[in-house]
C-alpha cells in the first residue's frame, strides 16, 4: 500500500489577490483584471445589474466596490454601457471585489469578457471571498480604507500594503473632481438608447443648457438631450461669468466624487451666482450636495453610504415612492437647511435627505441618480421638471 502526501494530493490554491484593511485585517482571494495595487475606501453595492455602468461612473473615484450580488460578469462587457466621458482617463473605481469568479459572457451585446475589460481599464479585481461577511463588517464599522492588490504569482509585501492602507487619509477633505472633470468645453447631442436602434441625436434643441462637469455621467447628458436640450459641458472650475455669458436657459450641476465641502470651496461661489441670476438650476448627487452648501446647509460623511439600484425614496411633494439608483458617501444634513429651502425627497432606508428645492427660485436637486434605469424609470420625470422650469422662465422673459 502506498501513502500519498495530502499536501500534493489536495493542494491548497495559492491566493493571488489581497484586500488589506487599514486596521491590518487581510482578506485573501484570487486576482481578476489588472495586476498591481490600489488604495481606496471600500463600499458595497447591492445592484444586480449595471456593473459596467457602475465601474465607469466617475463618482466612484477613490473607492473599491464590493458587489453583494454573486454573479457579476455573466453578460460580459460592451462599448455602449459606459458612463465616463473620457474612457482614456483614470477609471472611476480603484478596484472591484466579487464573490465568485467571472464566467464566460452570455449576452448578444457582449463584445468581450469582463476580466479582459477590467485588464484594459486598469481596474484591479479580487474574487473568492465572503462578500456577505465583508458587507456585514462595513455595515457595523463603516466604510474602511484599504489596499486591493493582485499578483499572479501570489507574491506580496504584506507589511508595505498594511502601511499604505493605514496611511491613506480617506475621502473626507479630498477634492477628486480635478481627476474626472472635462479639460475643455464641448457640446453634447447624443440622445437616449433605444433597443435595436442605438443612440439617437438631438438636432432640433429647444433649450440651451450649461452642464458643469464634476464627473458627469453620459446618460445624464443623453436624457437632457432627449428632453430637447443643447448641452454645453464645461469644466468644474468654469467661472459664473463665463457660464452666464453663454446665456443658458438652465444650468445643470453634475454628479462627481469626493468630499463636497472640499470641492465646494471653488464650486459654491459659482453656484450662488448662478442662483442669484434666476437661471433654472438642477443638481444631481454631488451637484445636489454642493447646492445644499450654496444655500446655507452643511454636508456630513455617512456611515456606510448608499450604493445600489434598489433604494426607495419618497417624494414628499406627491407622496409617491420611487425605486432609485444611488451612489454617495456624503449627504446634506437636513437639520442645517434654512427656512426657504424645502426638503422634497427622503430615503426610506434611513430618512436622510434626498432632494431639495428653493421656495422662491427655479432651483431643485436630488441626491440619487434619476438618469439610471435599473429596471424602473421612476425618476426620469425630473428631467421634464427641469425643462418645464426653463420653458416657464422663457415665457416670463418674453411676456
N, C-alpha and C positions, 0 to 999 in steps of 0.2 A: 504494500500500500504506500502510495506516495503522498507526501504532505505538500500543501500549497500555502504560500505566504499570503495571508489576507490582504496585505498592502499592495500586492501585484494582481491578485485576483479581482479585487474590488477597489481600484484606486479612486481616491477622492479627487474630483476635478479641482484644479488649482484656480483660485479666484483671479480674475483678470481686471476687476474694477472694484473701487472702494468709494464709500461715502464716509468722510471723516468729519464728524461734527466738532463744533468749537469747544465742547466740553470734553473732547478726547474720545468719545464713542466712535467705534469703527464698525461699519456695516459692509460685509463682503458680498460680491456678486460677480457677474460676468459682463464683460465690456461689449458695448454697441457703439456704432457710429465712429466718431473721430477718436484718435488716441491723444493723450495729454492730460492736463488737469485744469480745473477752473474753480474759482471761489464765488460763492453767492449765497443768497437766502433761500432756504428750502421751503417750498409751499406745496400744497396738494390741490389737484384739480379734479372735480367729480364728473366732468363731461364724459359721455360715452362716445361722442362723435367729434369731428372737427379738430383732430390732433395736429394736422398740418397748419391750420389757421392759428391754433394756439402757439405752436412752436415758432411761427413767424410774426407774432404780434409784438411790436416794439415795446409794448407796455411791460413785457416780461424781462426786459433788460435787467441784469443783476440778479436773476433768480434761477433756481434749479427746480424744475417741475416734477412732482410726483403724481403720476396718473393713478387714481384709485380704481378705474376700470381695468380689468386684467388683459383685455385683448386690444392692444394698440399696435397698429401697423397692418392689420389684415385687409385693408383696402388700398395699401400702397401709398404712393405719393404721385403728384402730378404738378404741372406748371401753372394751374389755374387757382388752386385753393391756397393761395398765399396772401398775406396781409401787409408785409413790409413793402414800402415803396421802392427801396433800393436793396435788392437781394444781394448785391455785391458788398454791402456794408456789414458791420458786425451783427450777428444774429441776435434776436431778442433774448431767448432763453440761453443760459450758460450751460445747462445740462438737463438731462431727462432721465427719470427713474421709472422702470416698468416692473411689473410682477413677473411676466412671462417673456420668453424670447419672442422675437418678431417672426411671424410666419410669412410664407410666400403670399403676395397680394392676390386677392380675388375680387377684382372690380374692373369693369370695362374702361374706366377712366384712368386707371393706374398706368404710369409710364416708367416707374422704377420702384424697387424695393425700398422700404423706409430706411433700412440700415445703410444702403448706398446714399440715400438722400441726406441722412444725418452726417455721413462722412463728407459729402460735398459741401455741406453747410458749416462744417467745423463744430458740430454740436456733439458733446461727449455724452454717451449713454451708459446706463447700468441696468441690468435685469437680474432676476432671480432672488430678489429679497422680498420679505414680507411687507408689502406696501400698506397693508392694514395696520400693522404694528407701528410703522413709521407715521402714518396718518394719526393714529391714537396719540403718539408722542407729541406731534405738532398741536393737536387739539388740547392737550394737557399742559404743555410747556411753552407753546408759542412757536413761531417760525424760527428755526435755528440757522445760524450761519454755518457753512460747511464747505468743504472742498470735495468735488467729484473728480475721480481720477480713473483713467483707463490705460492699461499697458498690456499688450497682447501676450507678453512673456510673464506677466504677473509679478513684475519687479517694481517695488515701490520704496521710497524713502519715507517711512511712516512718520518719523519724528518731524521731518520737514513739512509734511502735509498737515500734521497737528498744529504746528506753529503757524502755518499760513491761515488755517481756519480760525485759530484763536485771535490772530492779529487783525483780521478783517473787521472794519468798524461797523458794518451793517448799512442798511439803506437809509436810516434816519440821518438827515443832514447831507444826503447825496443828491446832486443835480445830475441826472443821467440823460437829460434831454439833448445836450450837445452831441452825443454819440448817435442819436437816432433822427434828429431833425433834418430837413432838406437843406442842401447847401445853397440853393438859389430858388428864385421864384419860377413857377411854371403853371400852365393851365391844364386842368383835368377835364376830359369829356367822356370818359368811359362810363357806361350805364350798367345796370344790374344784369346778372347772368340769367339766361333762360335755357331750359333743357332743350338740347338738340339744336340750339341756335347760337350759343355762346354769349358774349357780352355785346350789349347794344352801344350806340353812340348818341350823345346829345348834340344835335346840330341846329336846334332852334330854342336856345335858352330864353327864359323869361326873367330870370333873376341873376344879379351879379353878386356872387358870394366870395368873400375872402376867408380862407381857412388857415388859421395859424397852426403850424405843424409842430407839435410837441412829441411826435411819434405816431402820426396818424395812420389809420388802417385803410386799406384800399376800399373795403366795402362801405365805409362811411362816405367816401367820395362818390362811389357808384350810386348810392341811394340819394345823395344830394343831386347828382346829375339826373337821376331818374325822376326827380320832382321838378325838373325844369331849371336847374341851376348851372350857370357857367361858374366853375370853381377855380379860383386862383389860389394856389397853395404858396404860402410864404414861410420863410424860416422863423424859428421861435423867437429870435431877437429883433424881428422887424418892428420899427417904431410905430406908434399910433398915428403919427403924421403921415407916414408912408402908406399905412393901411387905409386911412380915411381919404387920402389923395386919390385912391382908386375908385372912390365914390361907390362903395359897396351898398347893396340893398340889405345885406346881412353879413355878420361876422360869425364864423364858427371857431370854437375853441376845442382842440382835439384831445384825444387820449394821449397817454405817454407814461414813461416810467419814473421812478424815483420819488423823492420827498417833495410834495407840492410847496411846502414852506420855503424850500431852498430855491426851486425854480421860480417861485413867486417873487423873489427879490427883484427880478427884472421883468417878469411877466405881468404881475399885478398892476403896476402903474399904467401899463399899456391897456389892460382890460378896463381899468377905471375910466380912462379917457374915451374908450370906445362906448362904454355905457353912458357916459355923460353926453355923448353926441346924439343919443337917442336911436342909434342904429340897432335893429333887432339882433340879438345875440343868443347863441345856442351852444352849450358846452356838454361834453361827454367825458366821464371818467376823470382824468387829471384836469381837463378843462373845467369840469364841474367843481372840483376841489379848489382850483385857483379862482374861480368865480366866487365861491364862498369866501375865500380870503379877501377878494377885492370888495366884497360887500360888507366886510367887517367881522366875519366869523373866523374861527380857527380850525385847524385840522389836527387829527390825532393818529398815531400809529395803532393799528389793530392787532389783536392778539394772534389770530390765525388768518385774518383776511377773508375775502370772499373770492373764490375761484371755481367757476363751473358754468354749466349750461342749463341748470335746473333750479334757479333761485327765484322763489316767489317774492314779488314786490307789489305792494298795494298803492294804487293811485288814490290819494286822499281826496282829490277833486272830483272823482267819479265813483269811488268805492269799488272799482274793478281791480282784480288781481292779475298781474302779468307774470308769465314764466320767462325769466330773463337769463342772459349770459352776463357773468361778472368776472372781473379780474382787477382787484385792488387790495392793497395792504394798508392804505390810509383812508380816512373818512372825514367828512365835515362834522364837526361837533355841533349838533343841532341846538344845544343849550347856549351857544355863543352867537347865534344869528340875531341880528337886530329886528325890531318890530316890523319894518317894512319888507322883510323877506319872508315869504310863505314857504313852509315845508310842504312839498307836493307829493312826495313818494317816500315810503319807508320799507325796509326789509322786514319780511315776516319771519325771518330766522332770528334776528337779534334786535329788531326795532331801530337799527341805525339809519341815518339819513341817506336817502337815495334819490332825492330830487328837490329842487327849489325854484322859485320864481319871484320876480320883483312885482310888487303890487302896482307900481306906478310907471313901469317901463317895460318894453317888449323884450324881456330878458328871462331865460329859463335854462335849466340844465338838469341832467340826470347822472347818477353815479354808475349805472350799469351800461351795457352795450346794446342799444336798440338796433344796431346795424346787423347783429349776429342773427343767424337763423338755425337754432339748434333743433328745429322741428317747428315749434310755434313761431309765428312772426308777430307776436302780440304787441311789440313796441315800435313797429315801423311807422305808426301814426305820428310819432314825434317829429319826423322829417316833414310831414304835411303841416304840422302845427307851426314849424319854423317858416315854411313858405307862406302860410296864411298870415303870419305876422308881417312878413315882408310885403305881401300883397296889400294888406290893410294900410301899411305906412305909405306905400306908393300912392294909394288913393287919397290919403290925407294930404300928402305933399302937393298933389295936382288939383285938389279941390279949391 
